[in-house]
Structure formats: C-alpha cells, structure tokens
Amino acid sequence: MSSFSIVSSIALSHKKSFTFMIISFLLISSVSETLVVSANTTFFI
C-alpha cells in the first residue's frame, strides 16, 4: 500500500506527465514483486 501512496504523490506532483506515473507504477510493482519472490524463495530454502 505504501508503494501506491508513493505513486499517488508522484502523480500529484507531475499532473501533466501521466506516462511518468504509469512507468513509475510499473517499476515499483516489478521491484516489489521481485523482492517478494526472492523473500519467498529464501524463506522456503
């Protein structure tokens, strides 16, 4: 949920650049997904 608020604040400060918000959201999503996957694999090992 914190990543969503970060994206929201970025979007509010960059109202004109909608693509920037989308790119940031995709980046944050992929990074958090990678962290979750690596954390899960570490936990199960």
PDB file with one MODEL, atoms N, CA, C and O in Angstrom:
MODEL        1
ATOM      1  N   MET A   1       0.835  -1.202   0.000  1.00  0.00           N
ATOM      2  CA  MET A   1       0.000   0.000   0.000  1.00  0.00           C
ATOM      3  C   MET A   1       0.870   1.251   0.000  1.00  0.00           C
ATOM      4  O   MET A   1       0.464   2.287  -0.527  1.00  0.00           O
ATOM      5  N   SER A   2       2.041   1.167   0.576  1.00  0.00           N
ATOM      6  CA  SER A   2       2.927   2.325   0.635  1.00  0.00           C
ATOM      7  C   SER A   2       3.411   2.721  -0.758  1.00  0.00           C
ATOM      8  O   SER A   2       3.585   3.902  -1.056  1.00  0.00           O
ATOM      9  N   SER A   3       3.625   1.708  -1.609  1.00  0.00           N
ATOM     10  CA  SER A   3       4.071   1.997  -2.973  1.00  0.00           C
ATOM     11  C   SER A   3       2.994   2.758  -3.738  1.00  0.00           C
ATOM     12  O   SER A   3       3.298   3.620  -4.563  1.00  0.00           O
ATOM     13  N   PHE A   4       1.734   2.432  -3.458  1.00  0.00           N
ATOM     14  CA  PHE A   4       0.634   3.127  -4.123  1.00  0.00           C
ATOM     15  C   PHE A   4       0.600   4.597  -3.718  1.00  0.00           C
ATOM     16  O   PHE A   4       0.362   5.464  -4.559  1.00  0.00           O
ATOM     17  N   SER A   5       0.836   4.887  -2.442  1.00  0.00           N
ATOM     18  CA  SER A   5       0.832   6.281  -1.986  1.00  0.00           C
ATOM     19  C   SER A   5       2.013   7.048  -2.576  1.00  0.00           C
ATOM     20  O   SER A   5       1.908   8.241  -2.861  1.00  0.00           O
ATOM     21  N   ILE A   6       3.151   6.348  -2.758  1.00  0.00           N
ATOM     22  CA  ILE A   6       4.313   6.975  -3.395  1.00  0.00           C
ATOM     23  C   ILE A   6       3.966   7.364  -4.832  1.00  0.00           C
ATOM     24  O   ILE A   6       4.250   8.476  -5.276  1.00  0.00           O
ATOM     25  N   VAL A   7       3.345   6.422  -5.548  1.00  0.00           N
ATOM     26  CA  VAL A   7       2.940   6.701  -6.929  1.00  0.00           C
ATOM     27  C   VAL A   7       1.922   7.828  -6.974  1.00  0.00           C
ATOM     28  O   VAL A   7       1.964   8.674  -7.868  1.00  0.00           O
ATOM     29  N   SER A   8       1.014   7.841  -6.018  1.00  0.00           N
ATOM     30  CA  SER A   8      -0.006   8.893  -5.972  1.00  0.00           C
ATOM     31  C   SER A   8       0.623  10.261  -5.767  1.00  0.00           C
ATOM     32  O   SER A   8       0.240  11.232  -6.420  1.00  0.00           O
ATOM     33  N   SER A   9       1.588  10.338  -4.859  1.00  0.00           N
ATOM     34  CA  SER A   9       2.248  11.621  -4.605  1.00  0.00           C
ATOM     35  C   SER A   9       3.055  12.066  -5.820  1.00  0.00           C
ATOM     36  O   SER A   9       3.107  13.254  -6.138  1.00  0.00           O
ATOM     37  N   ILE A  10       3.689  11.097  -6.502  1.00  0.00           N
ATOM     38  CA  ILE A  10       4.430  11.415  -7.726  1.00  0.00           C
ATOM     39  C   ILE A  10       3.463  11.935  -8.791  1.00  0.00           C
ATOM     40  O   ILE A  10       3.753  12.903  -9.494  1.00  0.00           O
ATOM     41  N   ALA A  11       2.312  11.274  -8.894  1.00  0.00           N
ATOM     42  CA  ALA A  11       1.308  11.681  -9.883  1.00  0.00           C
ATOM     43  C   ALA A  11       0.773  13.080  -9.578  1.00  0.00           C
ATOM     44  O   ALA A  11       0.537  13.870 -10.491  1.00  0.00           O
ATOM     45  N   LEU A  12       0.587  13.379  -8.311  1.00  0.00           N
ATOM     46  CA  LEU A  12       0.077  14.695  -7.934  1.00  0.00           C
ATOM     47  C   LEU A  12       1.092  15.788  -8.248  1.00  0.00           C
ATOM     48  O   LEU A  12       0.715  16.894  -8.634  1.00  0.00           O
ATOM     49  N   SER A  13       2.381  15.483  -8.086  1.00  0.00           N
ATOM     50  CA  SER A  13       3.410  16.485  -8.360  1.00  0.00           C
ATOM     51  C   SER A  13       3.724  16.575  -9.860  1.00  0.00           C
ATOM     52  O   SER A  13       4.336  17.541 -10.314  1.00  0.00           O
ATOM     53  N   HIS A  14       3.299  15.560 -10.621  1.00  0.00           N
ATOM     54  CA  HIS A  14       3.516  15.548 -12.073  1.00  0.00           C
ATOM     55  C   HIS A  14       2.174  15.297 -12.772  1.00  0.00           C
ATOM     56  O   HIS A  14       1.996  14.299 -13.471  1.00  0.00           O
ATOM     57  N   LYS A  15       1.250  16.214 -12.569  1.00  0.00           N
ATOM     58  CA  LYS A  15      -0.093  16.008 -13.118  1.00  0.00           C
ATOM     59  C   LYS A  15      -0.081  15.918 -14.632  1.00  0.00           C
ATOM     60  O   LYS A  15      -0.917  15.232 -15.221  1.00  0.00           O
ATOM     61  N   LYS A  16       0.860  16.606 -15.268  1.00  0.00           N
ATOM     62  CA  LYS A  16       0.860  16.648 -16.735  1.00  0.00           C
ATOM     63  C   LYS A  16       1.464  15.386 -17.342  1.00  0.00           C
ATOM     64  O   LYS A  16       1.074  14.973 -18.434  1.00  0.00           O
ATOM     65  N   SER A  17       2.418  14.773 -16.636  1.00  0.00           N
ATOM     66  CA  SER A  17       3.084  13.594 -17.197  1.00  0.00           C
ATOM     67  C   SER A  17       2.437  12.322 -16.669  1.00  0.00           C
ATOM     68  O   SER A  17       2.887  11.736 -15.685  1.00  0.00           O
ATOM     69  N   PHE A  18       1.357  11.904 -17.354  1.00  0.00           N
ATOM     70  CA  PHE A  18       0.629  10.701 -16.951  1.00  0.00           C
ATOM     71  C   PHE A  18       1.452   9.456 -17.224  1.00  0.00           C
ATOM     72  O   PHE A  18       1.380   8.483 -16.474  1.00  0.00           O
ATOM     73  N   THR A  19       2.242   9.481 -18.307  1.00  0.00           N
ATOM     74  CA  THR A  19       3.082   8.335 -18.651  1.00  0.00           C
ATOM     75  C   THR A  19       4.146   8.099 -17.588  1.00  0.00           C
ATOM     76  O   THR A  19       4.512   6.955 -17.316  1.00  0.00           O
ATOM     77  N   PHE A  20       4.641   9.173 -16.989  1.00  0.00           N
ATOM     78  CA  PHE A  20       5.636   9.052 -15.921  1.00  0.00           C
ATOM     79  C   PHE A  20       5.069   8.278 -14.738  1.00  0.00           C
ATOM     80  O   PHE A  20       5.761   7.463 -14.128  1.00  0.00           O
ATOM     81  N   MET A  21       3.793   8.543 -14.416  1.00  0.00           N
ATOM     82  CA  MET A  21       3.132   7.836 -13.331  1.00  0.00           C
ATOM     83  C   MET A  21       3.003   6.351 -13.647  1.00  0.00           C
ATOM     84  O   MET A  21       3.242   5.506 -12.785  1.00  0.00           O
ATOM     85  N   ILE A  22       2.621   6.034 -14.892  1.00  0.00           N
ATOM     86  CA  ILE A  22       2.469   4.638 -15.298  1.00  0.00           C
ATOM     87  C   ILE A  22       3.809   3.907 -15.223  1.00  0.00           C
ATOM     88  O   ILE A  22       3.890   2.789 -14.715  1.00  0.00           O
ATOM     89  N   ILE A  23       4.860   4.555 -15.738  1.00  0.00           N
ATOM     90  CA  ILE A  23       6.193   3.950 -15.708  1.00  0.00           C
ATOM     91  C   ILE A  23       6.643   3.725 -14.268  1.00  0.00           C
ATOM     92  O   ILE A  23       7.187   2.669 -13.946  1.00  0.00           O
ATOM     93  N   SER A  24       6.424   4.694 -13.415  1.00  0.00           N
ATOM     94  CA  SER A  24       6.811   4.567 -12.006  1.00  0.00           C
ATOM     95  C   SER A  24       6.047   3.437 -11.331  1.00  0.00           C
ATOM     96  O   SER A  24       6.615   2.664 -10.559  1.00  0.00           O
ATOM     97  N   PHE A  25       4.750   3.348 -11.628  1.00  0.00           N
ATOM     98  CA  PHE A  25       3.930   2.287 -11.039  1.00  0.00           C
ATOM     99  C   PHE A  25       4.418   0.919 -11.487  1.00  0.00           C
ATOM    100  O   PHE A  25       4.508  -0.003 -10.676  1.00  0.00           O
ATOM    101  N   LEU A  26       4.738   0.776 -12.782  1.00  0.00           N
ATOM    102  CA  LEU A  26       5.235  -0.497 -13.302  1.00  0.00           C
ATOM    103  C   LEU A  26       6.572  -0.853 -12.673  1.00  0.00           C
ATOM    104  O   LEU A  26       6.804  -2.007 -12.313  1.00  0.00           O
ATOM    105  N   LEU A  27       7.449   0.132 -12.540  1.00  0.00           N
ATOM    106  CA  LEU A  27       8.764  -0.105 -11.925  1.00  0.00           C
ATOM    107  C   LEU A  27       8.623  -0.559 -10.478  1.00  0.00           C
ATOM    108  O   LEU A  27       9.244  -1.535 -10.059  1.00  0.00           O
ATOM    109  N   ILE A  28       7.805   0.156  -9.725  1.00  0.00           N
ATOM    110  CA  ILE A  28       7.613  -0.186  -8.308  1.00  0.00           C
ATOM    111  C   ILE A  28       6.973  -1.568  -8.181  1.00  0.00           C
ATOM    112  O   ILE A  28       7.350  -2.352  -7.311  1.00  0.00           O
ATOM    113  N   SER A  29       6.008  -1.863  -9.049  1.00  0.00           N
ATOM    114  CA  SER A  29       5.334  -3.157  -8.990  1.00  0.00           C
ATOM    115  C   SER A  29       6.308  -4.292  -9.263  1.00  0.00           C
ATOM    116  O   SER A  29       6.322  -5.289  -8.542  1.00  0.00           O
ATOM    117  N   SER A  30       7.122  -4.144 -10.304  1.00  0.00           N
ATOM    118  CA  SER A  30       8.071  -5.199 -10.656  1.00  0.00           C
ATOM    119  C   SER A  30       9.135  -5.371  -9.572  1.00  0.00           C
ATOM    120  O   SER A  30       9.536  -6.493  -9.265  1.00  0.00           O
ATOM    121  N   VAL A  31       9.588  -4.259  -8.993  1.00  0.00           N
ATOM    122  CA  VAL A  31      10.602  -4.325  -7.939  1.00  0.00           C
ATOM    123  C   VAL A  31      10.049  -5.025  -6.696  1.00  0.00           C
ATOM    124  O   VAL A  31      10.703  -5.898  -6.125  1.00  0.00           O
ATOM    125  N   SER A  32       8.840  -4.636  -6.281  1.00  0.00           N
ATOM    126  CA  SER A  32       8.237  -5.258  -5.092  1.00  0.00           C
ATOM    127  C   SER A  32       7.929  -6.727  -5.356  1.00  0.00           C
ATOM    128  O   SER A  32       8.052  -7.558  -4.456  1.00  0.00           O
ATOM    129  N   GLU A  33       7.524  -7.056  -6.598  1.00  0.00           N
ATOM    130  CA  GLU A  33       7.268  -8.444  -6.963  1.00  0.00           C
ATOM    131  C   GLU A  33       8.552  -9.256  -6.851  1.00  0.00           C
ATOM    132  O   GLU A  33       8.545 -10.359  -6.306  1.00  0.00           O
ATOM    133  N   THR A  34       9.649  -8.714  -7.363  1.00  0.00           N
ATOM    134  CA  THR A  34      10.944  -9.390  -7.293  1.00  0.00           C
ATOM    135  C   THR A  34      11.371  -9.592  -5.846  1.00  0.00           C
ATOM    136  O   THR A  34      11.888 -10.649  -5.485  1.00  0.00           O
ATOM    137  N   LEU A  35      11.150  -8.569  -5.018  1.00  0.00           N
ATOM    138  CA  LEU A  35      11.512  -8.677  -3.601  1.00  0.00           C
ATOM    139  C   LEU A  35      10.696  -9.756  -2.909  1.00  0.00           C
ATOM    140  O   LEU A  35      11.227 -10.525  -2.108  1.00  0.00           O
ATOM    141  N   VAL A  36       9.407  -9.814  -3.217  1.00  0.00           N
ATOM    142  CA  VAL A  36       8.532 -10.821  -2.601  1.00  0.00           C
ATOM    143  C   VAL A  36       8.950 -12.219  -3.026  1.00  0.00           C
ATOM    144  O   VAL A  36       9.016 -13.133  -2.203  1.00  0.00           O
ATOM    145  N   VAL A  37       9.234 -12.383  -4.323  1.00  0.00           N
ATOM    146  CA  VAL A  37       9.641 -13.692  -4.836  1.00  0.00           C
ATOM    147  C   VAL A  37      10.954 -14.135  -4.204  1.00  0.00           C
ATOM    148  O   VAL A  37      11.076 -15.282  -3.774  1.00  0.00           O
ATOM    149  N   SER A  38      11.936 -13.240  -4.141  1.00  0.00           N
ATOM    150  CA  SER A  38      13.229 -13.588  -3.551  1.00  0.00           C
ATOM    151  C   SER A  38      13.082 -13.870  -2.059  1.00  0.00           C
ATOM    152  O   SER A  38      13.753 -14.752  -1.523  1.00  0.00           O
ATOM    153  N   ALA A  39      12.207 -13.124  -1.389  1.00  0.00           N
ATOM    154  CA  ALA A  39      11.977 -13.360   0.037  1.00  0.00           C
ATOM    155  C   ALA A  39      11.318 -14.725   0.255  1.00  0.00           C
ATOM    156  O   ALA A  39      11.659 -15.438   1.199  1.00  0.00           O
ATOM    157  N   ASN A  40      10.380 -15.082  -0.616  1.00  0.00           N
ATOM    158  CA  ASN A  40       9.702 -16.366  -0.502  1.00  0.00           C
ATOM    159  C   ASN A  40      10.663 -17.523  -0.753  1.00  0.00           C
ATOM    160  O   ASN A  40      10.640 -18.518  -0.029  1.00  0.00           O
ATOM    161  N   THR A  41      11.507 -17.398  -1.775  1.00  0.00           N
ATOM    162  CA  THR A  41      12.455 -18.467  -2.076  1.00  0.00           C
ATOM    163  C   THR A  41      13.473 -18.613  -0.952  1.00  0.00           C
ATOM    164  O   THR A  41      13.860 -19.728  -0.603  1.00  0.00           O
ATOM    165  N   THR A  42      13.906 -17.497  -0.388  1.00  0.00           N
ATOM    166  CA  THR A  42      14.842 -17.541   0.739  1.00  0.00           C
ATOM    167  C   THR A  42      14.185 -18.201   1.942  1.00  0.00           C
ATOM    168  O   THR A  42      14.825 -18.966   2.664  1.00  0.00           O
ATOM    169  N   PHE A  43      12.911 -17.904   2.153  1.00  0.00           N
ATOM    170  CA  PHE A  43      12.189 -18.459   3.301  1.00  0.00           C
ATOM    171  C   PHE A  43      12.005 -19.967   3.149  1.00  0.00           C
ATOM    172  O   PHE A  43      12.159 -20.720   4.111  1.00  0.00           O
ATOM    173  N   PHE A  44      11.675 -20.400   1.931  1.00  0.00           N
ATOM    174  CA  PHE A  44      11.416 -21.823   1.711  1.00  0.00           C
ATOM    175  C   PHE A  44      12.687 -22.641   1.633  1.00  0.00           C
ATOM    176  O   PHE A  44      12.660 -23.850   1.865  1.00  0.00           O
ATOM    177  N   ILE A  45      13.802 -22.000   1.309  1.00  0.00           N
ATOM    178  CA  ILE A  45      15.079 -22.720   1.311  1.00  0.00           C
ATOM    179  C   ILE A  45      15.531 -22.884   2.761  1.00  0.00           C
ATOM    180  O   ILE A  45      16.586 -23.463   3.017  1.00  0.00           O
TER     181      ILE A  45
ENDMDL
END
